[in-house]
């Protein structure tokens, strides 16, 4: 306590000394000259480079002193000897919390950022009865239950809570990123605002939003993959995603076979040179119009089949068909069509 009192006294003495020195310096120069000097200092700081500003920050331009005093009330940095204001309007970025724990330390009052993948944005209050020393845990359990009921009090909140719980499972099964998940969340929220969910299955429309989000984020999944991960047949997924795209005005560009190449090559264990060559072949096929009207996944599978033979990493049609979910007949037909025009294998 004594040391803390001595430090506060010293700080007040330095502050008063700097203030008095600044006043004396200002009186000696005169009001006009002092203002011109401050203005010149400010202009020099704005026009100088970063290195020059660093030098100005550690040395006083008048007396050359390297000792400064920070006035947190005025947000100014002053020289201790001559009182010149070296910096002004300094932004105070120090943490100033008001909540303290039992040891007197500050607690952070900022929570997690807003998360639209939670029905209430993740900004509501939660009760954690397993932390701290609670005398009446039964009471806190009851409060937590009532709070959770209040969070989903209306029909829209209940709809979103159920949908986003299912969405987490779908995204996990398809190994999708957070970007795809948030895009799917935005599409579903827009559909709910337009009253497109009423009278329809939440699960089926949710799968459709995931499929649309995958295409928008350039990480497409085949309908066969989505069907295996969700248990909803391809015909239903196609019907619902077309319905949402039409009602919400979402323009979906055709899927390029190149979007499938990196993932398919990784699943087949092919090298990067096979992947690069496959992309070049598909680009040539696009220029000739050979991919129009063809299933992008089948074109990618047939191209990988040909380039794997070209680089001595041959994969059988049966192996590719089982791994990529494309039939052997389709791979064989697409390969014949591409090889006939491009002769790459």
ChimeraX attribute file (.defattr): number of C-alpha atoms within 10 A of each C-alpha:
attribute: neighborCount
match mode: 1-to-1
recipient: residues
	/A:1	6
	/A:2	7
	/A:3	8
	/A:4	9
	/A:5	10
	/A:6	11
	/A:7	12
	/A:8	12
	/A:9	12
	/A:10	12
	/A:11	15
	/A:12	12
	/A:13	12
	/A:14	16
	/A:15	18
	/A:16	13
	/A:17	16
	/A:18	24
	/A:19	19
	/A:20	14
	/A:21	19
	/A:22	20
	/A:23	14
	/A:24	14
	/A:25	15
	/A:26	18
	/A:27	12
	/A:28	11
	/A:29	12
	/A:30	11
	/A:31	10
	/A:32	9
	/A:33	13
	/A:34	16
	/A:35	13
	/A:36	11
	/A:37	14
	/A:38	15
	/A:39	12
	/A:40	12
	/A:41	16
	/A:42	14
	/A:43	11
	/A:44	14
	/A:45	18
	/A:46	11
	/A:47	10
	/A:48	12
	/A:49	10
	/A:50	11
	/A:51	9
	/A:52	12
	/A:53	14
	/A:54	12
	/A:55	11
	/A:56	19
	/A:57	16
	/A:58	15
	/A:59	16
	/A:60	22
	/A:61	15
	/A:62	13
	/A:63	12
	/A:64	13
	/A:65	14
	/A:66	14
	/A:67	12
	/A:68	22
	/A:69	18
	/A:70	19
	/A:71	17
	/A:72	12
	/A:73	6
	/A:74	10
	/A:75	14
	/A:76	17
	/A:77	20
	/A:78	24
	/A:79	27
	/A:80	23
	/A:81	20
	/A:82	23
	/A:83	25
	/A:84	26
	/A:85	20
	/A:86	22
	/A:87	18
	/A:88	14
	/A:89	10
	/A:90	13
	/A:91	9
	/A:92	9
	/A:93	6
	/A:94	6
	/A:95	9
	/A:96	11
	/A:97	12
	/A:98	10
	/A:99	11
	/A:100	11
	/A:101	8
	/A:102	6
	/A:103	6
	/A:104	8
	/A:105	11
	/A:106	14
	/A:107	13
	/A:108	12
	/A:109	9
	/A:110	7
	/A:111	8
	/A:112	7
	/A:113	9
	/A:114	11
	/A:115	12
	/A:116	17
	/A:117	23
	/A:118	16
	/A:119	22
	/A:120	15
	/A:121	11
	/A:122	15
	/A:123	14
	/A:124	9
	/A:125	10
	/A:126	12
	/A:127	13
	/A:128	10
	/A:129	16
	/A:130	9
	/A:131	7
	/A:132	7
	/A:133	8
	/A:134	11
	/A:135	8
	/A:136	9
	/A:137	12
	/A:138	11
	/A:139	12
	/A:140	15
	/A:141	15
	/A:142	11
	/A:143	15
	/A:144	17
	/A:145	12
	/A:146	11
	/A:147	16
	/A:148	15
	/A:149	12
	/A:150	11
	/A:151	16
	/A:152	16
	/A:153	11
	/A:154	10
	/A:155	9
	/A:156	13
	/A:157	16
	/A:158	14
	/A:159	15
	/A:160	21
	/A:161	18
	/A:162	13
	/A:163	20
	/A:164	20
	/A:165	13
	/A:166	16
	/A:167	21
	/A:168	13
	/A:169	13
	/A:170	20
	/A:171	19
	/A:172	12
	/A:173	14
	/A:174	15
	/A:175	9
	/A:176	17
	/A:177	13
	/A:178	11
	/A:179	12
	/A:180	22
	/A:181	23
	/A:182	16
	/A:183	20
	/A:184	26
	/A:185	24
	/A:186	16
	/A:187	22
	/A:188	25
	/A:189	18
	/A:190	14
	/A:191	19
	/A:192	15
	/A:193	11
	/A:194	12
	/A:195	10
	/A:196	16
	/A:197	17
	/A:198	10
	/A:199	7
	/A:200	10
	/A:201	10
	/A:202	17
	/A:203	16
	/A:204	18
	/A:205	23
	/A:206	24
	/A:207	27
	/A:208	26
	/A:209	27
	/A:210	28
	/A:211	23
	/A:212	24
	/A:213	23
	/A:214	21
	/A:215	19
	/A:216	18
	/A:217	12
	/A:218	14
	/A:219	16
	/A:220	21
	/A:221	20
	/A:222	18
	/A:223	16
	/A:224	14
	/A:225	15
	/A:226	21
	/A:227	16
	/A:228	13
	/A:229	16
	/A:230	17
	/A:231	11
	/A:232	16
	/A:233	14
	/A:234	16
	/A:235	10
	/A:236	14
	/A:237	21
	/A:238	13
	/A:239	13
	/A:240	21
	/A:241	20
	/A:242	15
	/A:243	15
	/A:244	21
	/A:245	17
	/A:246	11
	/A:247	12
	/A:248	14
	/A:249	9
	/A:250	13
	/A:251	10
	/A:252	12
	/A:253	9
	/A:254	9
	/A:255	17
	/A:256	19
	/A:257	23
	/A:258	20
	/A:259	18
	/A:260	23
	/A:261	24
	/A:262	17
	/A:263	16
	/A:264	19
	/A:265	21
	/A:266	12
	/A:267	12
	/A:268	15
	/A:269	11
	/A:270	19
	/A:271	13
	/A:272	12
	/A:273	12
	/A:274	24
	/A:275	21
	/A:276	14
	/A:277	18
	/A:278	27
	/A:279	21
	/A:280	14
	/A:281	21
	/A:282	22
	/A:283	17
	/A:284	16
	/A:285	19
	/A:286	14
	/A:287	9
	/A:288	12
	/A:289	10
	/A:290	18
	/A:291	22
	/A:292	11
	/A:293	7
	/A:294	11
	/A:295	16
	/A:296	20
	/A:297	24
	/A:298	25
	/A:299	28
	/A:300	28
	/A:301	30
	/A:302	28
	/A:303	28
	/A:304	28
	/A:305	25
	/A:306	24
	/A:307	23
	/A:308	24
	/A:309	15
	/A:310	14
	/A:311	14
	/A:312	9
	/A:313	15
	/A:314	14
	/A:315	17
	/A:316	12
	/A:317	19
	/A:318	13
	/A:319	13
	/A:320	21
	/A:321	18
	/A:322	11
	/A:323	13
	/A:324	21
	/A:325	15
	/A:326	21
	/A:327	15
	/A:328	18
	/A:329	12
	/A:330	17
	/A:331	24
	/A:332	15
	/A:333	13
	/A:334	21
	/A:335	22
	/A:336	15
	/A:337	16
	/A:338	22
	/A:339	16
	/A:340	11
	/A:341	12
	/A:342	15
	/A:343	11
	/A:344	16
	/A:345	15
